[in-house]
Amino acid sequence: MKSFNEKVEHLSDTQGREALLGMLRGIEREALRIDENGHLAQDEHPQGLGSALTNSRITTDYSEALLEFITPVSKSIDDLLEGLTQTHAYSVRNLNGQKLWPVSMPCFVGDVSTIPVARYGTSNTGKMKTLYRKGLTHRYGALMQIIAGVHFNFSVSNDLWQRLYDDKIANGNGAACCSKSITFDDFVSESYFGMIRNYRRLVWVLPYLFGSSPALCSSFIKDQDVDFEFEKTGKGTLYLPYATSLRMSDLGYTNKEQDTLNISYNSLPEYLEGVGAAIKMPSKKFAQIGVNVDGEFRQLNSNILQIENEFYAPIRAKRVTKKGEKPSQALARAGVEYIEVRALDVNPFSPVGIDATQVRFLDLFLLYCLLSPSEDTDDVGEAEIAANLKAVVLEGRKPGLMLQRNGQAIGLKTWMHELFAQLSTLAVLLDGDDSHAYQTALSTWKEAIDDPDKTLSGRVMNEVVVKGTDHSVWVKQLAEDYHEFLTHYPLSEATEKSYIDEAKASLVEQQHIEEQPQDTFSEFLKQYFKDVVPEGTFEAK
């Protein structure tokens, strides 16, 4: 098995560099709509944004108030971020004076029971999407579901895959992944899972650098039983002194019911087997909620996972699905097409929640995870991954913080300096002779290793603790500043027309879907979950 440096050397010619630069990326950014008081918007999804069910660029996540902006797949970082900015700019012009909350953790939401669950119309598909979200409410509470994040979709070029595949075949050493019998498609999937395993071992790097939720409004945890020993500013801001991402802590996107699933990332077949078992695994806790009670649906089913999307993970293997196809069916049909990074807080220092230096770092980080040897993980390794992530999420900026690597203690700073030295080799190769963009981005974030104040969480702490600005006041001012910026962001007549046309077309498409003959909703669910949930679950009781 070749080392990372050997693989980089193999790709260091002109064709290899071009193959590496053929990366494709997409971004999904979530943002809450807020009213003039900074409170969660209560109204319906704005008409000017089109249908949340069918608009490809502007939709909703859990709540009517939680917008999600989706970029097309792009090879160019500049085009990617320009497209994301244009989507924001068009959207704020159609919010009727409302603004976007520019951080991950929500602030004052009033009565939690009034958080509006996203609605997708009267079609069975739309009803299912809404019911899934109602199920999340019953299972985990609405507050957790309105935490916002950024998802980064990433794939490498076919030219790179072909280069790596040919090298494996030519230099196979008898291992299963290197044998001449492995197909190209299987090689790609196995390599993506190798990337995923390495990513999970190093995922703590992302909240250390990019975590931006070390503090929150005290109203967020009112009436909640929390174990954290928060410190408090005089103005109602709660924080943990060395935290990086409370969004990724037990306070945020976690699901203890899923802790027993033990889904393996050692291969695509093992992963699919684990996900398949999880979807069919009953939950005593969720069964107490009921599924169809007095003729009203409360959740899609009472299994540990209602659907595959409920599996919370900081990274996912993905393939674009065909109509009516489930995510695991798409993976089983044709293997992994791309991966989705889900460990990113919203960057409050960017009007669109992420910036170009982050994207370039993610490129380097993910390529490193792909090109480095990746052993299978076992229970001991999984425990180490979880412990390292928890340590960095809660105490990442703590001086002298120690982590575990292969059972041995290692300082966070030492580990990161070693990683950045490897990433530097890639940055030089990708930049070539006429650019320094990757090296500059890497240098920018390298400063945060020895100076935690330069991490995003350190910068947030400087605003709300060192300067003593109330978290809600600071974020509300950011929201106003970004609203002003985006409102005046130049949109060409053609660009604005394309958004208007898509919004109108999406509304027509939703109407068309709803006008088609449909089974009863119970029958629709029965067919969707065929062989997954017990017979009779969907009948009214």
Order of alpha helices (4+ residues) and beta strands (2+ residues): alpha-alpha-beta-beta-beta-alpha-beta-alpha-alpha-beta-alpha-alpha-alpha-beta-beta-beta-alpha-alpha-beta-beta-beta-alpha-beta-alpha-alpha-beta-beta-alpha-alpha-alpha-alpha-alpha-alpha
